[in-house]
Amino acid sequence: MPYSQFTIDKVKQDFGLKTIEGVCFFPNSLEIITPTQRLQGVLEDLPWAIAVDTEKARSEVLINPVLLEVRRILNQEISVFSGEEFNVDTSVGLNGVCDFLISRSPEQLTVEAPAIVIVGAKKSDLKSGIGQCISEMVAAQRFNEVKGKFINTIYGCVTSGTQWRFMKLEAQTVTIDFMDYSLPPLEQIVSFLVWMVKEDC
C-alpha cells in the first residue's frame, strides 16, 4: 500500500502513534532569513501557478525552488530529493514515492539521512495529505534507525505551494501545527525549513 493510501486514523492505528494538535513548535527567537533575488524571482510566476492550479505546476514553480534555496543557504550540505522512490518496509505499507525529501547529507545519488518530508497537497487540500505525510515521517524514522542515523525529530509538511502546514514526529508522538503559513512572504517559510534542518544537529 503506498503512502498516499494512509489516512490520519489509519497511520495512528497501524503505528501506535498519538497526536498533539494545534501546537506551534517553532521558537519565538527564530532567525529570519532573507531569500536571494533568485528565489524572489519565482514569485513572478506565482499568478501562473495559481491560475493553472495543478499539483505539478505548484510543485515545479513554488515548492522545489524554495527547497533548493534552503540547500543553497546551507552550502549544499543537505540534499533535496523530488519524486524519490522510498521503500522502507513494504510489509506494513511504508513504500511508494515521496513528493520531496530533505536529507541531512550532501549525498544526492542516494537517500542517506532523511530529516524532512514534504507532501504536495492534492487539489490544495492540506488536511487530506496529513496521513500520507505522517506515514512518510514514520518511514524516515525507521530508515534512520536501521542505518544508524540518530535523528531525534523528523519534520513534515503538507503544502499547496502557497499554504504550508508543519508537523513533527518524536518517538511515537506527532505534533501538528494547525496554522497554515502563507507563501508569500518567502522569508518565514525559508526560515522554518532551515531551522528544521539544523535543529538537533
Secondary structure, 3 states (H helix, E strand, C coil): CEHHHCCHHHHHHHHCCEEEECCCCCCCCCCCCCCCHHHHHHHHHHHHHHHHCCHHHHHHHHHHHHHHHHHHHCCCCCEEEEEEECCCEHHHCEECEEEEEEECCCCCCCCCCEEEEEEECHHHCCHHHHHHHHHHHHHHHHHHHHHCCCCCEEEEEEECCCEEEEEEEECCEEEECCCCEECCCHHHHHHHHHHHHHCCC
